[in-house]
Amino acid sequence: MGHDDLPTLELAFPGPERDRGVAAILSGQKTALTGLLEIYEHAGEAVPQTGQRFSVLDSEGCPAVTIELVDVRVVPMKEIDDDFARAEGRGYSDAAQWRAAHEEFFRGDGVSEFLGRTPVIDDDTLVVAERFRVVEPDDPRNR
C-alpha cells in the first residue's frame, strides 16, 4: 500500500510543534500521541482503530513517515500515566507535565477556532490515547 492509499495524520498545526513531533517519531523517541475526542466528533471522524496505518505529514504537507497503531484507547485525561506521557516523546517527565502541555494546547487558539469555542478540559475530558510503531520512514527522494 503506497502513501497515497493511506489516511494522513497531521500532528498539531504546521510549524515548529509539528516539525518537532515528526522528528521525535523518526528518532524513535515518540511512540504515542493524544487527540481530544471532541475534535474527532466535531470533524465527523471515527476514532482510529488498532492496526490502522497512517502517513504522517510534515509541515509542508509531505509524507514523512508511516506508522501503524498498536493500541488505541479512549480514556479520561486523569488516566494518562507517566509511562504514556514519556512515550509522547516531547520530553515530559511525568503525567503532570503531559497534562499541563495538553491543557494549554487543547485550550489554545487553533483548537478553539476549529471547535468554535474553547473546550472544557478537566479530569474527565476524554482523549484518544494512541500507541504506534514506525512502519517505514519515507525517503525524501520520493517527494
N, C-alpha and C positions, 0 to 999 in steps of 0.2 A: 504494500500500500504506500503510495507516494504522499508527499506532504500536501499536495493539492486535494487528496482524498480525505485528509484528517480535519476534524474540527480544530479551530485555533483557540489558543489561550493567550490572553494578554495579562501580564502582571501589573497591578496598579495602573498608573497612567504613563503615557510615553514620557521619557526623560530619565533623569538620574536614578530615580527609585526603581523603574523597570530595568534599566541597564544593570544596576547592582543585583537585582533578583536573577536576571538571566546569567550573569557572571557567576553567581553563587550556585546555580544549577549546574553550569558547565564545570565548575571546580569540584563538585560533589558535596559542597557544604550545605546546600539546600535540598532537602528531600521531603519537604512538607509545605503545604500552603493552606491558607484560610480564606474563605469568602463569607460574606454576610448573606445569610439565607434570603433576607429581604430583597437583595439585589437580584438574585435569581428569579424570585417571584415577580418582581416589578418588570423584569425583562421578558417574562414569559418563558424562561429557560428551565429545562429539567435539571435537577441536581445530578452532577456527574455520577457515574457508576464505576465500581471496581472493575478493572480490565480495560476501561476506555483509554484510548491513546489520543494525545493532543500534540499539535505542532505549536510550540511556544514561540511567540513573535517577539522580535526586538523592538526598539523604539522607532525604527524605520518601517515597521510592518513586515519585515522579512522573517522567514522561519529561522530560528536559532538552534533549536533542539527539539527532539521528540521525546515525550515522556509517556509512561503508562501508569495509571492509577493502581496502586496495590491495596489501598484501604480508603474508604470514604465513609465518614460518619457525620450526621447532623447532631450537634450537641450544644447545650448551653455554654456560654463563654466560661462559666465557672468550672467546667470540666476539663479545660485545657490544662495539661500538666507541664512540668518543667521539661520533660523529655521531648514533647511535641514542640514546645517553644524553641528549644535549641535546634530541632530538626528544620525549623524555618530558615536557618542559615543566614539570619540577619544580625547575629551577634547577641541575641537575647541570652542572658544567663539564667533566666527563670521565667515562670509563667506571669509574674507580676510585670516584668519588663515587656513581655509579649503583649499583655493586656493593655498597658498604657499606650504602646505604639498603635495597636489596632483600634483602640477607642479614638485616638486622635485621627487616624486615617478614616475610619467609618463616619466620624462626625465632621470631616473636612469638607471643603467647598466642592470638590469633584463628586463625591458620593451624594452630598446634599442636593447639588444641582441635578444629578441623574434621577434621584428619587423625587425631587420636587419639594423636599423638606429634609430637615436634619433628623436622622433616625435616633430613636431612644436606644441607648446602649447601657445594659446593666448585666447582672449575673445571669439572668435568664434569656438574654438575647441569643438566638440560635445562629450558629455559624456552621459552615460546611468545612470540616477538617479533613484534608486530603493528604495522604502519603503517596509518593510516587517513586519510580525508578526511571533513570535515563535509558531510553531505548537506543538512541543514536544521536550524537551531536551532528548538526548539519554542517556540511562542507561549504564554507563561504564561496568557494569557486563555483558552486552550483546556483548562486543567487542571480 
